[in-house]
Amino acid sequence: MASDPTNRETLVLIFGGRSPEHQISCLSARHLLAAIDSDRFNVFPVGIDKTGTWSISESASIAYKTGDFPETLDPAGPLWEPLDGLAELSSKGPVVVFPLLHGPMGEDGTIQGLLEIAYVRYVGSGVLVSALAMDKIATKEMLAHHDLPLVRYKGIHLSLIHISEPTRRTPISDAVCCVK
């Protein structure tokens, strides 16, 4: 038996986004949506398309109501402005945001900063930790500053490298090289 919808917390599920990991986010959102406890939450699905347009996701809304979940969710639907929309939802009762955005403009502190400005609770790391986790060199510098053990590394910012045409691939050393 479902609880009274007026007493449930609103869970704003934000997915999609402008990053190259857009489709992974839409797939993640599909699985989270299918697992949400409808006795505890009213779900408000918000999709962000690849151009950065925010919408109330029609495919997610239909899937949640019918229980028929497509393989992935489409972020498209009626336009939605995040700051005004979050303020309106918050005026009606408790709200928590679950950002399922991957990569830049999602898990890099930007969405977390927006949610801080909007004064809404959210799932996951805060602005600073999210930003640090995306910047691998800054993370290593911060860890080293606090004397935490690290493997040897050499940080190279792409902005400092001039690559002439044609591009050559030359070994850095016998060490393993990871580019992120």
C-alpha positions as CSV (number, residue, x, y, z in Angstrom):
1,M,0.0,0.0,0.0
2,A,1.5,3.3,-1.1
3,S,1.8,6.1,1.4
4,D,0.1,9.4,1.0
5,P,2.0,11.2,-1.8
6,T,1.7,14.6,0.0
7,N,3.8,13.2,2.9
8,R,6.6,11.9,0.7
9,E,9.9,13.6,0.2
10,T,10.6,14.7,-3.4
11,L,13.6,13.1,-5.0
12,V,14.8,15.1,-8.0
13,L,16.7,12.8,-10.2
14,I,19.1,14.7,-12.6
15,F,20.6,12.8,-15.5
16,G,22.0,13.2,-19.0
17,G,24.3,16.2,-19.3
18,R,26.8,17.7,-21.7
19,S,29.7,15.4,-21.1
20,P,30.8,12.6,-23.4
21,E,29.4,10.2,-20.7
22,H,25.8,11.4,-21.4
23,Q,24.5,8.0,-22.4
24,I,26.0,6.3,-19.3
25,S,24.2,8.8,-17.1
26,C,20.9,8.0,-18.9
27,L,21.4,4.3,-18.4
28,S,22.3,4.8,-14.7
29,A,19.2,6.9,-14.2
30,R,17.0,4.1,-15.7
31,H,18.4,1.6,-13.1
32,L,18.1,4.0,-10.2
33,L,14.5,5.0,-11.2
34,A,13.5,1.3,-11.2
35,A,14.9,0.8,-7.7
36,I,13.4,3.9,-6.0
37,D,11.0,3.2,-3.1
38,S,7.8,4.8,-4.3
39,D,6.3,4.6,-0.8
40,R,9.1,7.0,0.4
41,F,9.7,9.4,-2.5
42,N,7.8,11.4,-5.1
43,V,10.2,11.3,-8.1
44,F,10.8,14.3,-10.2
45,P,13.0,13.3,-13.1
46,V,15.1,16.1,-14.7
47,G,17.0,15.4,-17.9
48,I,19.8,17.5,-19.4
49,D,20.4,17.1,-23.1
50,K,23.8,17.2,-24.8
51,T,23.4,20.9,-25.4
52,G,22.8,21.6,-21.7
53,T,19.0,22.2,-22.0
54,W,17.2,21.1,-18.8
55,S,13.8,19.4,-19.1
56,I,11.3,17.4,-17.1
57,S,12.0,14.0,-18.7
58,E,8.8,12.6,-20.2
59,S,10.3,9.1,-20.7
60,A,11.4,8.9,-17.1
61,S,8.0,10.2,-15.8
62,I,6.1,7.6,-17.9
63,A,8.4,4.8,-16.9
64,Y,8.1,5.6,-13.2
65,K,4.3,5.7,-13.4
66,T,3.8,2.6,-15.4
67,G,6.7,0.5,-14.1
68,D,7.7,-0.2,-17.8
69,F,11.3,0.9,-18.0
70,P,13.1,1.3,-21.3
71,E,16.7,0.3,-21.6
72,T,17.8,3.9,-21.2
73,L,16.0,7.2,-20.4
74,D,15.6,10.1,-22.7
75,P,16.2,13.5,-21.0
76,A,13.7,15.3,-23.4
77,G,10.5,16.9,-22.2
78,P,9.1,20.3,-21.2
79,L,11.8,22.9,-20.4
80,W,12.7,23.3,-16.8
81,E,14.8,26.1,-15.2
82,P,16.8,24.6,-12.3
83,L,16.9,27.4,-9.7
84,D,13.3,28.5,-10.1
85,G,12.2,24.8,-10.3
86,L,14.0,23.8,-7.2
87,A,12.7,26.7,-5.3
88,E,9.1,25.8,-6.3
89,L,9.6,22.2,-5.3
90,S,11.2,23.2,-2.0
91,S,8.2,25.4,-1.2
92,K,6.0,22.4,-1.3
93,G,8.0,20.2,1.0
94,P,11.3,18.4,1.6
95,V,13.5,17.9,-1.5
96,V,16.7,15.9,-2.1
97,V,18.5,15.9,-5.4
98,F,20.3,12.8,-6.7
99,P,22.6,14.0,-9.5
100,L,23.5,11.2,-11.8
101,L,25.7,13.3,-14.1
102,H,29.1,12.0,-15.1
103,G,32.3,13.9,-16.1
104,P,32.6,17.6,-16.7
105,M,29.6,19.8,-15.9
106,G,28.3,17.1,-13.5
107,E,30.7,15.3,-11.1
108,D,33.3,18.1,-11.2
109,G,31.6,20.3,-8.6
110,T,29.6,22.4,-11.0
111,I,26.2,20.8,-10.3
112,Q,27.0,20.6,-6.6
113,G,27.7,24.3,-6.6
114,L,24.4,25.0,-8.3
115,L,22.6,22.9,-5.7
116,E,24.4,24.7,-2.8
117,I,23.2,28.1,-4.3
118,A,19.7,26.7,-4.5
119,Y,19.8,25.6,-0.8
120,V,18.8,22.0,-1.5
121,R,20.1,18.8,-0.1
122,Y,21.8,16.4,-2.5
123,V,23.4,12.9,-2.6
124,G,27.1,12.6,-3.0
125,S,30.3,14.6,-2.5
126,G,30.3,18.4,-2.0
127,V,31.8,21.0,-4.3
128,L,35.4,20.9,-3.2
129,V,35.7,17.1,-3.1
130,S,34.0,16.7,-6.5
131,A,36.3,19.3,-8.1
132,L,39.4,17.7,-6.6
133,A,38.3,14.2,-7.7
134,M,38.0,15.4,-11.3
135,D,41.4,17.1,-11.3
136,K,43.8,14.2,-10.8
137,I,46.9,16.4,-10.4
138,A,45.3,18.7,-7.8
139,T,44.2,15.5,-6.0
140,K,47.7,14.1,-5.9
141,E,49.1,17.5,-4.8
142,M,46.6,17.7,-2.0
143,L,47.3,14.1,-0.9
144,A,51.1,14.7,-1.0
145,H,50.6,17.9,1.1
146,H,49.1,15.8,3.8
147,D,51.9,13.2,3.6
148,L,49.7,10.4,2.3
149,P,51.5,7.7,0.3
150,L,51.4,8.0,-3.5
151,V,52.9,6.2,-6.4
152,R,55.4,8.4,-8.3
153,Y,53.7,10.5,-11.0
154,K,54.5,13.3,-13.4
155,G,51.6,15.7,-14.0
156,I,51.5,17.4,-17.4
157,H,48.8,19.9,-18.3
158,L,47.8,19.8,-21.9
159,S,47.8,23.6,-22.1
160,L,51.6,23.5,-21.6
161,I,52.3,21.1,-24.4
162,H,52.9,22.2,-28.0
163,I,52.4,19.3,-30.4
164,S,53.5,19.9,-34.0
165,E,52.1,18.1,-37.0
166,P,52.5,15.3,-37.6
167,T,52.0,14.1,-34.0
168,R,54.5,11.5,-33.0
169,R,54.2,8.9,-30.3
170,T,57.4,8.4,-28.4
171,P,57.8,6.3,-25.2
172,I,58.0,8.4,-22.0
173,S,60.1,5.7,-20.3
174,D,59.7,2.1,-19.3
175,A,57.0,3.1,-16.8
176,V,53.3,2.7,-17.2
177,C,51.7,5.8,-18.5
178,C,48.0,6.6,-17.7
179,V,46.4,9.6,-19.3
180,K,43.2,10.9,-17.8
